[in-house]
Structure formats: C-alpha cells, structure tokens
C-alpha cells in the first residue's frame, strides 16, 4: 500500500500488450476447450456469416489520397464538410483517422460507412462460435474469411456449412466440395451454384433454418457487446476486440445452457 504509484503510461502499455490477436485467440480457444469438454460443440454442422463493424472514424476523415481535398472553409475542431457531387471510393480516398477502414455498405439499401467486417463460424448444435476472422470491408471478404476459417476449423469429411446467398458463387462452392464440406448455401434465383444434389435433402433445409441463429450472435455482439462501432483504430486492434467479444458471447451462451440443465435436473 505504501509503494510508489506506477506511471500512468503503464495502463496504456498493459492495454497494448493485452489487446492483440494472439492473446485474444488464446482466451477464445480456452473458452472453446471448456465447451468441448462439456460436449457442447458439433464437428459436423456449421454456419458462417459476416457483419459490419463501424470504424472509429468519420466521413470527414475520408479524403483524397493525393491530398487534393480542399480544407473546410469554417475550420475549427468540428468543421463542416460538403461531399455533394464528389465521387468517393476506396481507390482514390482513405481515412486519415483509421487508414485500415474502408468505405462499405452491406446491401444496396444501406448507406456507406467506414467499416470493417467481422466473420463468425458457428457450430449448429448449441449456436457457439468456433472461429472468428476480421477483415477489411470488401465485396469478397466474407467468402475469403469463410475459406480461412474452414481450413482452420472444419476437418471432418462430409461436414455441412450453411450460409446466405452472398456465398452462392461457383468458386466458393467448388472450394467447399474440394475440402469435402457440403455447401448448404442459400441459392440465388438465377445462376446458382447449388443444384438438386444438395437442395433435395432435408438436411439442406434444416441448415438454412438453423443458420439464421448466427444473427443472434451478431445481435448480442452489437447490443450487449461493443461491436456496433469499435472504439479502436487499426485492423489488428479491431480483430483482437472482436475475438474477445465472441469469446464473451460463448461464455454467456454456455451459462444459459448450463443454467437450463441444472434447473431441470
């Protein structure tokens, strides 16, 4: 109690040591090990999806890379910026606040935001997250992240993977089949890579129904957890935060499962 108080910078240094992907994955895997010990995780049926994580950067920071954006006329700490008539894209612009963030919208009806994408691989037995990836926000990131998580996590031949229509591409479906993973992907109305070999089975329809539970994971992460808008800058720190958040979701989900079991024993 009488020791000299450490310098305030120690808090920042300790935070930076903790907030990295290696530490967060160690914690995440420790939580998964507990779930596996309790036989809560399926190794046969999975679902995958991605969600938008709003970056800690404003549209005002999204300026031309060649520094030709004129300064605001009114100046000050919160200047007015008029984007009307200006064509803005990730090819020509970048955020000065968080250069890793990308201008992105998840669907046609959404507004563009500076954002990252968080990706989750969920097992279908109890809805636990078994793998996580965080990427820059691009149109192909969801499928690329899914491939990374599949290689890392799904090892049983014949396992199924449920996903929405964004994953219905010939290339992605072919890669799943090469890895002996059955693609339970929602089919597009035109040009679908999913055919009767898959859609005729009851398991396909069950996977499409269960995969929607992954939205519960994202809903929790954005309402209870801090992922609606990150408070960190840079892909590496956002990745660490996201992995910690999904580990916390798994602990919460496991608590609900254990509580239900004990109450009915």
C-alpha positions in Angstrom: 0.0 0.0 0.0 2.9 2.3 0.7 4.7 1.6 -2.7 5.0 4.4 -5.2 2.2 4.5 -7.7 3.2 3.5 -11.2 3.3 5.9 -14.0 0.0 6.5 -15.9 1.6 5.2 -19.1 1.7 1.7 -17.5 -2.1 1.4 -18.2 -1.6 2.1 -21.9 1.4 -0.3 -22.1 -0.6 -3.1 -20.4 -3.6 -2.5 -22.6 -1.5 -2.7 -25.7 0.1 -6.0 -24.5 -3.3 -7.5 -23.9 -5.1 -6.2 -26.9 -3.6 -8.3 -29.7 -4.8 -11.2 -31.7 -2.5 -13.8 -30.2 -3.7 -13.1 -26.7 -7.4 -12.8 -27.7 -7.2 -16.1 -29.6 -5.6 -17.9 -26.6 -8.5 -16.7 -24.5 -11.1 -17.7 -27.2 -9.6 -21.2 -27.5 -9.6 -21.7 -23.8 -13.3 -21.0 -23.7 -13.8 -23.4 -26.6 -11.9 -26.1 -24.8 -14.4 -25.8 -21.9 -17.3 -26.2 -24.4 -15.6 -29.2 -26.0 -15.1 -30.8 -22.6 -18.8 -30.4 -21.9 -19.6 -31.9 -25.3 -21.4 -28.8 -26.5 -19.8 -28.4 -29.9 -20.7 -30.2 -33.1 -18.0 -31.2 -35.6 -20.4 -31.9 -38.4 -22.7 -29.0 -38.9 -21.7 -25.3 -39.1 -22.9 -21.9 -40.3 -21.0 -18.8 -41.4 -21.7 -15.2 -41.9 -20.2 -11.7 -41.7 -21.3 -8.5 -40.1 -20.3 -4.8 -40.5 -18.4 -3.2 -37.7 -18.5 0.6 -37.9 -15.0 2.1 -37.7 -13.9 4.8 -35.1 -13.6 7.3 -38.0 -15.9 9.8 -39.6 -16.7 10.6 -43.2 -14.9 13.8 -42.7 -11.6 11.9 -42.4 -12.2 10.2 -45.7 -10.1 12.4 -48.0 -8.3 12.1 -51.4 -5.1 10.1 -51.2 -3.3 12.7 -53.3 -4.0 15.4 -50.7 -6.0 17.4 -53.2 -9.1 17.7 -50.9 -9.6 21.4 -50.1 -9.6 22.3 -46.4 -13.0 23.1 -44.8 -13.9 26.8 -45.1 -15.1 27.2 -41.5 -12.2 25.4 -39.8 -12.4 24.7 -36.1 -12.4 21.3 -34.3 -15.6 20.1 -36.0 -15.6 21.8 -39.4 -18.4 21.5 -42.0 -17.5 19.3 -45.0 -19.7 19.2 -48.1 -19.4 15.9 -50.1 -22.2 16.7 -52.5 -21.2 15.9 -56.1 -17.9 14.3 -55.1 -17.1 10.8 -56.2 -15.6 9.0 -53.3 -14.1 5.4 -53.4 -11.5 3.3 -51.6 -9.3 3.6 -54.7 -9.0 7.3 -54.5 -9.7 8.1 -50.9 -8.6 7.0 -47.4 -9.4 7.8 -43.8 -6.8 9.9 -42.1 -8.1 8.7 -38.7 -8.0 5.0 -39.5 -6.3 4.1 -42.8 -7.4 0.4 -42.4 -11.1 1.3 -42.5 -12.9 1.0 -45.9 -16.0 2.8 -47.2 -18.6 0.0 -47.5 -22.3 -0.9 -47.4 -23.6 -4.4 -46.7 -26.5 -4.2 -49.1 -27.9 -1.9 -51.8 -30.4 -0.2 -49.5 -27.8 0.7 -46.8 -25.7 3.8 -46.6 -22.0 3.6 -47.0 -19.9 3.7 -43.8 -16.2 3.5 -42.9 -16.1 0.0 -41.6 -14.5 -3.4 -41.0 -16.1 -6.8 -41.4 -16.3 -9.4 -38.6 -16.9 -13.0 -39.6 -18.1 -15.9 -37.4 -18.2 -19.6 -37.9 -20.9 -21.1 -35.7 -21.5 -24.8 -34.9 -25.1 -25.7 -35.2 -25.7 -27.9 -32.1 -25.8 -25.1 -29.5 -25.0 -22.0 -31.5 -21.5 -21.4 -30.2 -18.9 -19.5 -32.2 -16.0 -21.8 -33.1 -13.9 -19.4 -35.2 -13.6 -15.7 -35.9 -11.9 -13.5 -38.6 -11.8 -9.8 -39.0 -11.0 -8.2 -42.4 -11.2 -5.0 -44.3 -14.6 -4.4 -45.8 -14.6 -5.6 -49.4 -17.1 -7.4 -51.6 -15.2 -10.7 -51.5 -14.1 -10.6 -47.8 -17.0 -12.8 -46.5 -16.1 -15.7 -48.8 -12.4 -15.3 -48.3 -12.8 -15.2 -44.5 -15.0 -18.3 -44.6 -12.4 -20.2 -46.6 -9.8 -19.3 -43.9 -12.0 -20.4 -41.0 -13.0 -23.6 -42.8 -9.4 -24.6 -43.4 -8.6 -23.9 -39.8 -11.6 -25.4 -38.1 -13.6 -27.9 -40.2 -11.8 -31.2 -40.5 -14.5 -33.9 -40.7 -15.3 -35.1 -44.2 -19.0 -34.6 -45.0 -19.5 -31.7 -42.6 -22.1 -29.1 -43.7 -21.8 -25.4 -44.0 -24.9 -23.2 -44.0 -24.6 -19.7 -45.5 -26.7 -17.0 -47.1 -26.9 -16.0 -50.8 -23.7 -13.9 -50.7 -21.8 -17.2 -50.6 -23.5 -18.7 -53.6 -20.7 -18.4 -56.2 -19.3 -21.2 -58.3 -15.8 -20.6 -57.0 -16.7 -20.7 -53.3 -19.0 -23.8 -53.7 -16.3 -25.6 -55.6 -13.7 -24.9 -52.9 -16.1 -26.3 -50.3 -16.6 -29.5 -52.3 -12.8 -29.9 -52.7 -12.4 -29.8 -49.0 -15.3 -32.4 -48.7 -17.6 -29.8 -47.0 -21.2 -30.0 -48.1 -22.3 -26.5 -49.2 -25.7 -25.7 -47.6 -25.7 -22.3 -49.2 -29.0 -20.4 -49.9 -29.4 -20.5 -53.7 -29.8 -17.4 -55.9 -32.8 -17.3 -58.2 -30.5 -17.1 -61.2 -27.1 -18.5 -61.8 -26.9 -20.5 -58.6 -24.0 -22.9 -58.0 -26.3 -25.0 -55.8 -28.3 -27.7 -57.5 -30.6 -30.7 -56.8 -27.7 -32.8 -55.4 -27.9 -30.6 -52.4 -31.4 -29.0 -52.2 -33.3 -32.3 -52.3 -32.1 -33.3 -48.9 -33.9 -32.5 -45.6 -30.6 -31.6 -44.1 -30.2 -28.7 -46.5 -33.5 -27.2 -45.4 -32.6 -27.7 -41.7 -29.2 -25.9 -42.2 -30.9 -22.9 -43.9 -33.2 -22.6 -40.9 -30.6 -23.0 -38.2 -28.0 -20.7 -39.9 -30.2 -17.8 -39.1 -29.2 -18.2 -35.4 -25.9 -16.6 -36.3 -27.8 -13.3 -36.4 -28.4 -13.8 -32.6 -24.6 -13.9 -32.2 -24.2 -10.6 -34.1 -27.1 -9.0 -32.3 -25.6 -9.8 -28.9 -22.2 -8.5 -30.0 -23.7 -5.2 -31.1 -26.2 -4.6 -28.3 -24.6 -6.2 -25.2 -21.1 -6.3 -26.7 -19.2 -3.3 -28.1 -19.2 -4.2 -31.8 -21.8 -1.8 -33.3 -19.0 0.7 -33.5 -15.5 -0.1 -32.4 -13.6 2.3 -30.2 -10.2 1.1 -31.6 -8.3 2.0 -34.7 -6.4 -0.3 -37.0 -7.3 -3.8 -38.2 -5.2 -5.6 -35.6 -6.8 -4.0 -32.6 -10.3 -4.3 -34.0 -9.6 -8.0 -34.6 -8.5 -8.5 -31.0 -11.6 -6.7 -29.7 -13.9 -8.8 -31.9 -12.3 -12.1 -30.9 -12.7 -11.2 -27.2 -16.3 -10.2 -27.8 -17.2 -13.6 -29.4 -15.4 -15.4 -26.5 -17.6 -13.4 -24.1 -20.7 -14.4 -26.2 -19.7 -18.1 -25.9 -19.4 -17.8 -22.1 -22.8 -16.1 -21.9 -24.3 -18.8 -24.1 -22.7 -21.6 -22.1 -24.0 -20.1 -18.9 -27.6 -20.2 -20.3 -27.1 -23.8 -21.4 -25.7 -24.9 -18.0 -28.4 -23.0 -16.1 -31.1 -24.7 -18.1 -29.6 -28.1 -17.5 -29.2 -27.6 -13.7 -32.7 -26.2 -13.3 -34.2 -29.3 -14.9 -32.0 -31.9 -13.2 
